[in-house]
Amino acid sequence: MIVDVMHLIVLIVAIGIGAWSLIAFRTRLPRGRFVIFTAASIAALFGCAAVGGEVGLMSQPAWFSAVIAFLAVLVIGGYVTGRRQPRWR
């Protein structure tokens, strides 16, 4: 049952970040928002496979933590990269 909850959390977070990147970064990252969306989609696919036990090397909770940390880095990276320079008029 815990694996199903981890799957659900990975999917909800990744879909939320993907949708958020397409909407929130419309003006700040015109092309970069698609990179964040693609990375979130790949993280969702890989995260579900890893949490399901199809990828070895680490335990399922460790993969879950790694995928959620990667998604958090995407959000932070989007905000840091997307800052506009101040305009002096």
N, C-alpha and C positions, 0 to 999 in steps of 0.2 A: 504494500500500500504506500509506503514512503517513496518508492521509486515513481509511482504514478503522480504523487504530489510534486516531486522534483521535476518530472516531465512537464507538468502543468505550469509550474513556476517559470521554468526556462522558456516555454512557449509564450506565456503572457508577457514576460519582461522583454523578450526579443521582438515580439510583434509590436509592443508598445513603443520601444525605442525606434524601431523602423518607421512606424507611423509618425512619431514625434519628429524624427529627423526630416522627413519629407515636408512637414508642415512648419516647424519652427525655424528651420534654416533656409527657408525660401529666399530670403534676401541676403542673409549673411554668408551662406555657402551655396551659391547657385549650382555648381557641379559637385561639390564635396558632399552634399547631402545624399547623393546616390551612393557614394562610397560607404557612408555610415549605414545606409539602408542595406546594402549588399553584405557588409560585414555582420550586421545583426541577423540577417537571414542565414548566412553560413554558420554563425554561432548557434542558431536555433537548430539547424539540421545536425551539426556535429554534437551539440550538447545533448540532444535527445538520443543519439546513438551511443554516446559515451555514458550517459546516465542509465541507459538500458542494459549496459554491460557488454556491448558489442566492441568496445575499444578497451584494450588491456592497459597495462602499465601502471594504472592507479585504481584505487577503489572508486565506487560510484559517487560517494559524497565528496571525494577529492575532485573528481571531474566536475561535479556540480559547482563547487566553489570556484574552480578555475574559469568556468564558462561565465558565471555571474560576475567575477572580477573583470573578465575581458569586456563584458557588456558595460560595466561601470567605467572602465577606461575609455570606451567609445564615447560615452556621454561627456566625460570630462574633456577628452580630446576635441570633441565637437565645439564645446564652449570656448576652449582656449584658442583653437585655430580660427574660430569664426568671429573673433573680435575685430571690429572695424577700427581703423585708425581715426583719431579725432580730426575733424576738418576745421581749419581755421579760416574764417571768412572775414 
